């Protein structure tokens, strides 16, 4: 996506690790996205209850207050899913299947390639626009 096409696109990043959060935020901001960061699943849940709802949620799994899986399960249970990419060090097959089962559209392991993450973000957002 070009910077012009992404200017108004808001992404919510739920990540408690400051190093990863800064890396993802810098990557997405340079690509022209607007990024809002929270540090746990409960904050993400509260933010998603407010308008405007972000176009994409990128969430870690292991966070305080509410895990990424708990967040996705709660959103799914309420029928309030937002396009989601799980970004986590939990990379077992069971974890991947669990995240996708809760409605995540993609699952990216840490450490990750910045260019691959950006490509996956662009793909998820492009597929959402086509829907």
C-alpha positions, 0 to 999 in steps of 0.5 A: 500500500502506498502512504496515501492509501494508508494515512487514515488506516488505524492499527491497534497494537497490544504489546507489553514488550517495549522493544517489540512494540517500538519496532512494530510501531516504527515499522507501521508508522513509516509505512503510513499507518496510524498506530495506537499502542496498549500494553495488555489485553484489557486495555485493547478490549476497552479501546475496541469498545470505542469509536472509531474501531481500528482497521486492524488489531495486532496482539501479543498472547502473553500479556498482563491483565488479559492475554491475547487469547482471552481478548480474542475469545471475549471479542468472538463471544460478543460477535465483535471481531476486528481483523487480527494478527497474533504476534507472539513467541508462542509458536506451537501448533496448538497455539497457532490453531488456538489463535486462528480458532479464535478468529485471528486472520494471521499468526506471526512468530517472534522474532519476526522479519519486519518486511514479512510482518508489513507484507502480512499487515498489507495483505490482511488490510487489502483482503478486508477492503475487498470484503 
